[in-house]
């Protein structure tokens, strides 16, 4: 009897030791993974828990050829709006490739805004003789730019952001992709050289100016790629403007094949015409684009990481069932759906930024430039 009890006790002790060994082994694996992940991303301005989740994702998918990440660009990869940067550069010099300013500025506006569009076009015609020079010191240009952006905002209010976007990208009419890419690189160089973050413009106080790419984002891209996780840009910004921005000299170093944006149709001479190309990225429809153009490159796999900041990214952040992490950059959202999304927790993490300094900050809210009140005519 005693012998049996002893044998049972020994067996029980062996089981306990085995269990302890398994627990210790599992803990050791977790520690090793954590240590490996710690080495991936520097603390920087990351929210500590966000950095830990990103590190864990990188380790979990290291060496998996079908693992990939998708990033929005404006206010996600970059702090600022890339198309705005290029538009400001063109507007300050009137470097348009079309001579038909009237068509460029009055087409696609609503009937109620037609008179103001006509007036803005008339101002542009007066500035045409000075095209190609710095116009910012001219009083008539300051009036033009103030009314141009006011017209854009009014159009967005009346016809929606997408229709207003179609109106403003008309200024790319006549450019070739190569010419626009060159302008984008020059405009981005100027914006980054200015340093700092975002600010309002004295001539258009409702508009944010500036551009920054946080070093943490550059490092994140590099670490993802180092781990064999492909990185893609899926953005509503203009295709060739994005390609110019993601060139190696700006620290992102993405192949043009990994960059997807909006695009215009081209004429027989390869120049843009003011009509959107079918099949390109459209805000709010990113999952459909990803499934059609990116997923097949990875044997039908869904992204492991998606990053965005707005309702235009909402479906990309929520629809993929195999998504491991949704990285949301905090904004002052008006949409209740975005507030509900970031409150979910789980696979959703939130990262804050100081947009006035152009950097990440270790909190789940962002500091944004103070809103300005538009001065009407």
C-alpha positions as CSV (number, residue, x, y, z in Angstrom):
1,X,0.0,0.0,0.0
2,X,2.8,2.4,1.0
3,X,4.7,1.3,-2.1
4,X,1.7,2.2,-4.3
5,X,1.3,5.5,-2.6
6,X,5.0,6.3,-3.0
7,X,4.8,5.3,-6.7
8,X,1.7,7.6,-7.1
9,X,3.5,10.4,-5.3
10,X,6.5,10.0,-7.5
11,X,4.3,10.0,-10.6
12,X,2.5,13.0,-9.4
13,X,5.8,14.8,-8.8
14,X,7.1,13.9,-12.2
15,X,3.9,15.3,-13.8
16,X,4.3,18.5,-11.8
17,X,7.9,18.8,-12.8
18,X,6.9,18.1,-16.5
19,X,4.2,20.7,-16.2
20,X,6.6,23.2,-14.6
21,X,9.1,22.5,-17.4
22,X,6.5,23.1,-20.1
23,X,5.4,26.4,-18.3
24,X,9.0,27.5,-18.0
25,X,9.7,26.6,-21.6
26,X,6.7,28.5,-22.8
27,X,7.7,31.5,-20.7
28,X,11.2,31.3,-22.0
29,X,9.9,31.3,-25.6
30,X,7.8,34.3,-24.8
31,X,10.7,36.1,-23.3
32,X,12.9,35.2,-26.3
33,X,10.2,36.5,-28.7
34,X,9.8,39.6,-26.6
35,X,13.6,40.2,-26.6
36,X,13.7,39.6,-30.3
37,X,10.8,41.9,-30.9
38,X,12.3,44.6,-28.6
39,X,15.3,44.7,-30.9
40,X,13.1,45.4,-33.9
41,X,11.6,48.9,-33.2
42,X,13.2,51.6,-31.1
43,X,10.9,53.2,-28.5
44,X,10.8,56.6,-30.1
45,X,7.4,58.2,-29.8
46,X,5.5,54.9,-30.0
47,X,2.8,54.2,-27.5
48,X,4.6,51.3,-25.6
49,X,1.7,48.8,-26.1
50,X,1.5,49.7,-29.8
51,X,5.2,49.1,-30.3
52,X,5.0,45.8,-28.5
53,X,2.1,44.6,-30.7
54,X,4.0,45.7,-33.8
55,X,7.2,43.9,-32.7
56,X,5.2,40.7,-31.9
57,X,3.5,40.9,-35.4
58,X,6.9,41.2,-37.1
59,X,8.3,38.2,-35.2
60,X,5.2,36.1,-35.8
61,X,5.3,36.6,-39.5
62,X,9.1,36.7,-40.0
63,X,10.0,34.8,-43.2
64,X,6.4,34.2,-44.3
65,X,6.4,35.1,-48.0
66,X,2.6,35.6,-48.0
67,X,2.6,38.1,-45.1
68,X,2.1,41.7,-46.2
69,X,1.1,45.1,-44.7
70,X,-1.0,47.8,-46.3
71,X,-0.7,51.5,-45.4
72,X,-2.8,54.5,-46.3
73,X,-0.5,57.5,-47.0
74,X,-1.9,60.9,-46.1
75,X,-2.0,61.3,-42.3
76,X,-0.8,57.7,-41.9
77,X,2.5,57.1,-43.5
78,X,3.1,60.8,-43.7
79,X,1.9,63.6,-41.4
80,X,0.1,65.8,-44.0
81,X,-1.5,65.5,-47.3
82,X,0.8,64.7,-50.2
83,X,-1.5,65.9,-53.0
84,X,-1.9,69.2,-51.1
85,X,1.9,69.6,-51.0
86,X,2.1,69.2,-54.8
87,X,-0.9,71.4,-55.4
88,X,0.6,74.2,-53.4
89,X,3.9,74.0,-55.3
90,X,2.1,74.2,-58.6
91,X,-0.3,76.9,-57.5
92,X,2.5,79.1,-56.2
93,X,4.2,79.1,-59.6
94,X,1.2,78.5,-61.9
95,X,3.1,75.5,-63.4
96,X,0.0,74.2,-65.1
97,X,0.4,72.2,-68.3
98,X,-2.9,73.4,-69.7
99,X,-3.7,76.9,-71.0
100,X,-7.4,76.5,-70.5
101,X,-7.6,77.8,-67.0
102,X,-11.3,78.4,-67.4
103,X,-12.1,74.8,-68.0
104,X,-9.8,73.6,-65.3
105,X,-11.4,75.8,-62.7
106,X,-15.1,75.9,-63.7
107,X,-15.8,72.3,-64.7
108,X,-17.4,69.9,-62.2
109,X,-18.6,72.7,-59.9
110,X,-22.2,72.9,-58.8
111,X,-24.5,75.4,-60.4
112,X,-24.7,77.5,-57.2
113,X,-20.9,77.8,-57.2
114,X,-20.5,78.6,-60.9
115,X,-20.3,82.4,-60.5
116,X,-17.5,82.1,-57.9
117,X,-15.6,79.6,-60.1
118,X,-15.9,82.0,-63.0
119,X,-14.4,84.8,-60.8
120,X,-11.5,82.5,-59.7
121,X,-10.8,81.6,-63.3
122,X,-10.7,85.3,-64.2
123,X,-8.2,85.9,-61.5
124,X,-6.1,83.1,-62.8
125,X,-6.1,84.5,-66.3
126,X,-4.7,87.8,-65.0
127,X,-1.8,85.8,-63.5
128,X,-1.1,83.7,-66.6
129,X,1.6,86.1,-68.0
130,X,3.6,85.4,-64.8
131,X,3.3,81.6,-64.9
132,X,6.5,79.8,-64.0
133,X,7.7,82.5,-61.5
134,X,7.2,82.8,-57.8
135,X,3.7,84.4,-57.5
136,X,3.4,84.5,-53.8
137,X,4.4,88.1,-53.4
138,X,1.6,89.4,-55.7
139,X,-1.6,90.7,-54.1
140,X,-3.7,89.3,-57.0
141,X,-2.2,85.8,-56.3
142,X,-3.1,86.1,-52.6
143,X,-6.7,86.9,-53.6
144,X,-6.7,84.0,-56.1
145,X,-5.4,81.5,-53.6
146,X,-7.7,82.5,-50.8
147,X,-10.8,82.2,-53.1
148,X,-9.5,79.0,-54.8
149,X,-9.4,77.1,-51.4
150,X,-12.6,78.7,-50.3
151,X,-14.2,77.4,-53.5
152,X,-12.8,74.0,-52.9
153,X,-14.2,73.8,-49.4
154,X,-17.6,75.0,-50.5
155,X,-17.6,72.4,-53.3
156,X,-16.8,69.7,-50.8
157,X,-19.7,70.8,-48.6
158,X,-22.1,70.8,-51.5
159,X,-21.0,67.9,-53.6
160,X,-18.9,65.8,-51.3
161,X,-15.2,65.3,-50.7
162,X,-14.8,62.9,-53.6
163,X,-16.3,65.3,-56.2
164,X,-14.2,68.2,-54.8
165,X,-11.1,65.9,-55.1
166,X,-12.0,65.3,-58.8
167,X,-12.1,69.1,-59.3
168,X,-8.8,69.8,-57.7
169,X,-6.8,67.1,-59.5
170,X,-7.8,68.7,-62.8
171,X,-4.7,70.9,-62.3
172,X,-2.6,67.8,-63.2
173,X,-4.2,67.8,-66.7
174,X,-1.5,67.9,-69.4
175,X,1.3,66.5,-67.3
176,X,3.0,63.2,-68.2
177,X,3.5,60.7,-65.3
178,X,7.3,61.4,-65.5
179,X,6.7,65.2,-65.3
180,X,4.4,64.9,-62.3
181,X,6.7,62.5,-60.5
182,X,9.5,65.1,-60.9
183,X,7.3,67.9,-59.6
184,X,6.3,65.7,-56.7
185,X,9.9,65.1,-55.7
186,X,10.7,68.8,-55.9
187,X,7.6,69.8,-53.9
188,X,8.3,67.1,-51.2
189,X,12.0,68.2,-50.9
190,X,10.9,71.8,-50.3
191,X,8.3,70.8,-47.8
192,X,10.6,68.5,-45.8
193,X,13.4,71.0,-45.9
194,X,11.1,73.5,-44.2
195,X,11.0,71.2,-41.2
196,X,8.5,71.1,-38.4
197,X,5.0,69.8,-38.8
198,X,1.7,71.3,-40.1
199,X,0.6,74.9,-40.0
200,X,-2.1,77.0,-41.5
201,X,-1.3,79.3,-44.3
202,X,-1.9,83.1,-44.0
203,X,-3.5,83.2,-47.4
204,X,-5.7,80.2,-46.9
205,X,-6.2,79.8,-43.1
206,X,-8.6,76.8,-43.4
207,X,-5.8,74.7,-45.1
208,X,-3.0,72.8,-43.4
209,X,0.4,73.1,-45.0
210,X,3.6,71.1,-44.4
211,X,4.7,67.5,-44.5
212,X,6.7,65.2,-42.2
213,X,7.6,61.5,-42.1
214,X,8.3,60.4,-38.6
215,X,11.5,58.4,-38.2
216,X,9.5,55.6,-36.5
217,X,7.5,55.1,-39.7
218,X,10.7,54.8,-41.8
219,X,12.0,52.3,-39.3
220,X,8.8,50.3,-39.2
221,X,8.8,50.0,-43.0
222,X,12.5,48.9,-42.9
223,X,11.8,46.3,-40.2
224,X,8.8,44.9,-41.9
225,X,10.8,44.5,-45.1
226,X,13.8,43.0,-43.3
227,X,11.4,40.4,-41.8
228,X,10.2,39.5,-45.3
229,X,6.8,41.2,-44.9
230,X,5.9,43.1,-48.0
231,X,4.8,46.7,-47.6
232,X,2.2,48.4,-49.9
233,X,0.8,51.9,-50.1
234,X,-3.0,51.9,-50.9
235,X,-4.0,55.5,-51.0
236,X,-6.5,57.9,-52.5
237,X,-3.7,60.3,-53.3
238,X,-2.5,60.6,-56.8
239,X,-0.5,57.6,-58.2
240,X,2.6,59.4,-59.6
241,X,2.8,61.8,-56.7
242,X,2.9,58.8,-54.3
243,X,5.6,57.1,-56.4
244,X,7.7,60.3,-56.3
245,X,7.3,60.5,-52.5
246,X,8.2,56.8,-51.8
247,X,11.6,57.1,-53.6
248,X,14.7,56.1,-51.7
249,X,15.9,59.6,-51.0
250,X,12.9,60.2,-48.7
251,X,13.5,57.2,-46.5
252,X,10.7,54.9,-47.5
253,X,12.3,53.1,-50.4
254,X,9.3,51.3,-51.9
255,X,9.2,49.9,-55.4
256,X,6.6,51.7,-57.7
257,X,5.0,48.2,-58.0
258,X,4.1,48.4,-54.3
259,X,2.4,51.8,-54.6
260,X,-1.2,52.2,-55.5
261,X,-3.2,55.4,-55.7
262,X,-5.8,57.3,-57.8
263,X,-5.0,58.0,-61.4
264,X,-6.2,59.9,-64.4
265,X,-6.7,58.7,-68.0
266,X,-4.1,59.6,-70.6
267,X,-4.3,60.8,-74.1
268,X,-2.5,59.4,-77.2
269,X,0.6,61.4,-76.2
270,X,0.7,59.9,-72.7
271,X,-0.6,63.1,-71.0
272,X,-3.3,63.2,-68.4
273,X,-6.8,64.1,-69.3
274,X,-9.3,65.3,-66.6
275,X,-11.1,61.9,-66.3
276,X,-10.5,59.3,-63.6
277,X,-9.0,56.0,-64.7
278,X,-11.1,53.0,-63.9
279,X,-9.8,50.3,-61.6
280,X,-7.6,52.6,-59.5
281,X,-7.8,53.1,-55.7
282,X,-11.0,54.8,-54.4
283,X,-11.4,55.9,-50.9
284,X,-13.8,53.6,-49.0
285,X,-13.3,50.7,-51.5
286,X,-9.7,49.7,-50.5
287,X,-10.5,46.1,-49.5
288,X,-11.9,45.4,-53.0
289,X,-8.7,46.8,-54.6
290,X,-6.5,44.8,-52.2
291,X,-8.3,41.6,-52.9
292,X,-8.0,42.1,-56.7
293,X,-4.5,43.5,-57.1
294,X,-2.4,42.5,-54.0
295,X,-3.9,39.4,-52.5
296,X,-3.2,37.3,-55.6
297,X,0.5,38.1,-55.3
298,X,0.4,36.3,-51.9
299,X,-1.6,33.2,-52.8
300,X,-4.9,34.9,-51.8
301,X,-3.7,35.9,-48.3
302,X,-5.2,38.9,-46.6
303,X,-2.9,41.5,-45.0
304,X,-1.5,40.9,-41.6
305,X,-1.3,44.6,-40.8
306,X,-3.4,47.6,-42.0
307,X,-2.8,51.2,-41.1
308,X,-5.0,54.2,-41.6
309,X,-6.5,57.3,-40.1
310,X,-10.0,58.0,-41.5
311,X,-13.3,56.8,-42.8
312,X,-11.7,56.3,-46.1
313,X,-9.7,53.5,-44.4
314,X,-12.5,52.2,-42.2
315,X,-13.3,49.1,-44.4
316,X,-9.6,48.3,-44.8
317,X,-9.2,48.3,-41.1
318,X,-12.3,46.2,-40.3
319,X,-13.2,43.8,-43.2
320,X,-10.3,41.4,-43.3
321,X,-11.0,38.5,-41.0
322,X,-7.3,37.4,-41.0
323,X,-6.0,40.8,-40.2
324,X,-3.7,40.5,-37.1
325,X,-3.4,44.2,-36.3
326,X,-5.2,47.4,-37.3
327,X,-3.0,50.4,-36.6
328,X,-5.1,53.6,-36.4
329,X,-3.4,57.1,-36.2
330,X,-5.5,59.4,-34.1
331,X,-7.4,62.3,-35.6
332,X,-10.2,64.6,-34.5
333,X,-12.8,62.4,-36.1
334,X,-16.3,63.7,-36.8
335,X,-17.6,60.2,-37.6
336,X,-19.0,58.1,-34.8
337,X,-17.9,55.0,-36.6
338,X,-14.2,55.9,-36.1
339,X,-14.7,56.6,-32.4
340,X,-16.4,53.2,-32.0
341,X,-13.6,51.5,-34.0
342,X,-10.8,52.8,-31.8
343,X,-12.7,51.9,-28.6
344,X,-12.9,48.2,-29.7
345,X,-9.5,47.2,-28.5
346,X,-8.6,43.7,-29.5
347,X,-6.7,43.8,-32.8
348,X,-7.2,47.6,-33.0
349,X,-4.4,49.8,-31.6
350,X,-4.3,53.6,-31.6
351,X,-1.2,55.8,-32.1
352,X,-1.0,59.6,-31.4
353,X,1.1,62.3,-33.1
354,X,2.0,65.9,-32.6
355,X,1.1,67.2,-36.0
356,X,2.5,70.7,-35.2
357,X,5.9,69.2,-34.7
358,X,5.6,66.4,-37.2
359,X,6.4,63.5,-34.8
360,X,4.8,60.5,-33.0
361,X,3.9,60.9,-29.3
362,X,3.4,58.1,-26.8
363,X,-0.3,58.6,-26.3
364,X,-3.6,57.6,-28.0
365,X,-4.6,61.1,-29.0
366,X,-3.1,63.6,-31.4
367,X,-2.2,67.3,-31.2
368,X,-3.4,69.1,-34.3
369,X,-3.0,72.6,-35.5
370,X,-5.6,75.0,-34.2
371,X,-8.5,75.5,-36.5
372,X,-8.8,78.8,-38.3
373,X,-11.9,80.7,-39.2
374,X,-12.4,81.3,-42.9
375,X,-12.7,84.9,-43.9
376,X,-15.4,85.2,-46.5
377,X,-15.6,87.8,-49.2
